[in-house]
Structure formats: structure tokens, C-alpha cells
Amino acid sequence: MIRKEELVLTEEWDKTFTKSDKVDHCKVTFINRYGITLAGDLYTPKNVEGKLPAIAVCGPFGAVKEQCSGLYAQTMAERGYLTLAFDPSFTGESGGTPRYMASPDINTEDFMAAVDFLSLYEKADPARIGIIGICGWGGMAINTAALDTRIKATASMTMYDMTRVNAKGYFDSADSEEARYNAKAAMCAQRLEDLKNGEYKLGGGVVDPLPEDAPFFVKDYYDYYKTARGYHPRSLNSNGGWNVIGCESFINQPILKYSNEIRSAVLLVHGDKAHSCYFSRDAYADMVRDSKYTSNKELMIIPGAVHTDLYDGGDKDYIPFDKLDSFFREYLK
């Protein structure tokens, strides 16, 4: 018997974006194959009939559905799609204990569980399902597309490869056996401290107060997660962050190994001023290298956009919703 965990869901509108009068919104729950109950916001365009193309949305890594993923979901629903923004396992309003843990396997499964939900939902067309992943979930979306043959189209926005950054550091600056050993040794020591203390130590979200000499990408994150622009009380990045050992298994589990075998359509979008742009450029190159399925793969670079500009549009509406719409209309026919 598959049983859902009882979740306490907020019914009030507590998003970081304005509620649209063009779509209907409701809370939903669904279960992944690990038995974890996930919480989602379902957005349905008003005054439509028949089964709709559907899109599951998640990210960024450490954010909640009330932030970027909800904005993407609501906006795409305004354009005629049935959309689902959800919180990953162990975070936000979703279930799973201990809290604030991450897993390349379980988080990929979270996306697949969202596809399960949409495939069986009465208003969705199971033959026309896509996904959108933002930041760390951009990499998770590509990993899911490499595994889930039901997905017809995937958009990866301002992508992070979380296994790469955990194993090699930012900009691959810690890509050495010695650096990885030290990181793993510190994690192993922390595991014992956590058990002795009876609780998991938090790693801290975005640094606050912001140091004057902070690198630009830290200032970029602060500008989103720690200000009225994007702060949310359930967001890990806005508050205490992941557990120190929360991402331990990412160090030696690369997630994009078989990306060049993805047969469905994939669109990668990144700002050329984003510190993280190398993730998308390299992921795209790997995806088309020695691949038989290159005609439906695309890398779109947005001039002038930094990393968080593709969270909420920044100050110049950088999110290319027209491009996303045309992409999904083409491949969710």
C-alpha cells in the first residue's frame, strides 16, 4: 500500500510574486518512490478545455516553490500550460526527514514523481509533458531527462551542476585529489559531531551581513535571497541553509554522464555575465558530443544577464518566456 504523509500546507498566498488573475491555483501533494510526500502548487489556465500540455518546475537549489519555480510555473500557465511547481524532498512544505538533506538520486526521483503526478492528472496530456529546472535543478532536470523517457522537452535555466561544484569547487578551483580528500574528511568528522550532538549542524545560507570584499556572485545571491526581491521564510538559501553534510554524496556522483543519450529536446539558457555560465556551456558541449540526437538541443546565451536575472527576470525581464513558450509548443505538440 502506497501511503501519503500528511503535510501541513499554507493556504494563503505567500509567494514572492504577484498572483495572476489568468490562472487557477491550488495546492497538491504526490509521492515519490522513496515514500516521501511532496508538496506542489498547481497552476491551470482559466477557461480552457481538453487535456493540456504539462510542465513540472523546480529550483533553484535551496529555494522553495514560492520563489522562482512558482514564477515560472504561473507565467507558463498564463501561456496555456498546466504547470506544477514543487518543493524537493526534505525542504519547503514537502515531507522527508531529516530535513535539509540533498541527494542526486532522490532529487532526480522528485522530478520523476512530478512527471508521475502530471501523467495521471485528469487535465494533463501524458503524451505532452516537459520540465523546467532552475540553477541546481537545471542540472537535475538534465539528469532526469536522461532517465525519464516520458519527458518530451526540458529547459535548464541558469544551470548549476551540483555534483561538479561539490567535487571541484567554484570554477573548478578545488579540482584535486587532496582538496576532495580534505572535504570528505571534514564531512566524516561532522557526521560524528552531529550524532553526538543529536542534531544536524546547518551550513548557513547566503552570507549575511554581506562582507564588503565578497565576490560578485555572492553579492548576486544576497541581492536575491536576502532582500525583499526574493526572501522567503522557508527558503534554505534565505535562512540557515543546507545541513553541513547535506550534499555529501554529490562529491563522487556525477549526474550528467549520459546526457549525450537524451533523445528528447533540451534547451539550456544562461546569462553571459553569470558566474555560472560555464556549467551550461560545458553541459551543452557534452550533450552534443558523439550524440545521435543533436538537432533538438540548443544553448541560448542571454547578453548582459547575471545568474539571478534568470530567477525573476532581474531589472530587464531577462527570462525569455517567449522562447520557452515556442520551445515547448514545438516539442509538446
Phi, psi and omega in degrees: 000125177270119184242139175273142171286143177281119181253150173262112185250139177282125181269340179285157178281107183236036182275167176270007181226160184285140179290134181274144175267007181262353183225156171265146183230139173209159176274143177222162173228152177207168189238142176263177187285357172265004179082011179272129179273127182254147179254138180219161170252122180259127180244126183235126177298140181285152172058044175239152180234159179081174180282139188252152167297144188232147181224129172264139185229138176209154176119173356290179180288112183098002176260179177233168185293347177280355180254237190298314186297324177294321177299314178299315183297314181295318181295319178290329175295323176300336182264008170109007180257147167277125188231151181227114172259131186225158173270135177293165175308142174074007184223164175056224179271357179286162181275192179104129175229151000289159183286157170064036172254156177227156182206128177303323181285305184296322181289328171295318177300325177304315178297318180295325176294324175296322176294321174305309182302311182294325181297330183258355182285135190297333183265358181258147175268111184295345178272357183227072181239133176231173177223152173233126175242137184244135177059235180301332177278352169293316175294320179296325179295318178296320177298320179294319179297330179285346184248325188258107183284354178282339183283126182264338182203140182228130173247128180246116188250128177043055195290144166244139166265101187292332177289322180293315184289330177286326182276332189237352183081172177297134179060025180060027185286346179240036182274078177209156178299321182295316180295318179294319179301314181297320179296317180293320179297320179295320178296316181297320177296320180294325178304315182291322177298318179298316181294320178294324182276345179078014177201157181271130180284133178280144181277347183093137177278213177297134186303136181206122006287159184281121178295147180297329183263018179297141177297160186302319185294331175291319176298323179298314179295318179302317183299333178267301191284334187253008179236173180300340180303316185218003183298139171217138185296340178263357181283128179298317183294331179282345188229240189277352176079186177288162168300151179306320180265013187298330183246023186305314187288349179292337188301320184238031179228076178300136188260350189248025187300321185251029182295334180281004174255004178290121181271333182281172184285141177224132175240122175253130182236131180210150173277141183285347177261002180285137177299336186266005188300332181297333178298312181290319180300315181288322179296320178295316179300318178293325183293325183263350181290125179055032181255146174270359190234059186263342188292338181249025177247139184211140172248122180245120179256127182263113181298134174085350186273137173264180188303307186282352175298334177268008170279309185226008180099345181062212182264003183226024180050056186288339182292122184276071183296329176298319178293316178300317179299311181294324178297309182289327177296324180290318188259354173249040180297000000 
